[in-house]
């Protein structure tokens, strides 16, 4: 009987430890705990060797590279994004070949998503401001700079935390990064943006037509409603056109897929 109660107590302690979260320095039952746990669960952020997360520490430029690379990897696996022009990783004087962020930096550079730097130094241990971090998030979802339009775009989608609009030059902390990533992950699971050339348009079926695209990261197939979709830039869609789409996640027959709600024609077919 004593063995039974000991095992039961041990099981309760273990399950309580799991519920308490990943990091002992992050208070359980708080918004911060949820965001940090989600960021760690999706492998977008990690703690320090001693097991702590240290949410109050400023995010470094090297740390931001790791976050961007991991988020881009998740996006490419589960969502279509708009990578920029591919470039090789510049030779920074303070980023030796064995630097721990070098592989992630090269991954971003190959997809045109490496944060811009002036000069020949990356300053990997330098702080990242809120504005710089938001610029990186915005580019991962929609190519562009942090302008007034970008701020409005982020704000309209509830991706701009309260109070940040007047404090972009403040260094962002690791806890604030986790909070921002929580909102971004929620948004990405519900929306997707795709750009590519139409290779095939299938006949209407059950109120949908299927459009196949050749994109910068491979082929994809999108469900395009016959009625209710907004088309800008052309009177009709044709094979060979280059288009950009905005889609919403829906469930059909128990399977999740993306249904287009807006199409912008960027270039007309040449044939």
C-alpha positions, 0 to 999 in steps of 0.5 A: 500500500505504501508503494501505491501511495508513493507512486501516486504521489510521484505521478502527481508531482511529475504531472504538476511539474509538466503543468508548471511550464518549461522554465522555473523563472516564468510565473505559472498561470500568466500570459507570459507563461503561456506565450513562453511555453508555446514559443518553446513548444514550437521550437522558436525560442529556447532557454539557457543551459541552467534551465532558465528563460530569462524573459527580462533580458534584451533579445540580441541580434544573433537571437533574432536571427535564430527566431526568424530562421525558425519561424520561417522554417515553420512557415515554409512547412505549414504556410506559403510565404513571400521570400525575397531575392536569394543572396549569399551570406556576407562575410561579417568580421564578427561572425566567424565560420564557427559562430553558433548563429551562422547556419541560421543566418545563411538560411535567412540569406538564401531566402532574402530574409536576413536582417539588413546591416550597414558595414562589415560587422553584424554585431551579433550580441547587440540589442534589437529594438521593438521596431527592428523585430517587428520589421523582421516579422512583417517581412516574413509575412509580407515583403516590405519595410516598417513604414506607416502602412506596415504599422497599420497592417500589423495593428489591423491584424492585432499583431502590434502589442499595446504601447509599442506604437510610441516606443519602437526604439526600445530594446525588445526583451525575450519575454516580449518576443515570446508574446509577439510570436504567440500572436503571429502563430495564431495569425499564421494558422488562420491566414496564408499569403501566396505569390506565383504563376498560374500553371493550371485552373481546374473546372468548377467543383462543389462551388470551388475551382482549383488553381495550381501555382508555380511559386518561389518555394515550389508548386502549390494548389489553392481552392478558389471560390467561384463566387465571393472571391475578390479579384483585382488587376484583371477581368479574369484569371488565366494560365500564365498570370502572376498572382498574389493571393490571401487565403483563410484556413477552413475545414472541409471533410475533416481536412484543413486547407486554405481557401482564397478570398482575394487575388491580385493579378501582378502580371498578365499572361504573355501568350 
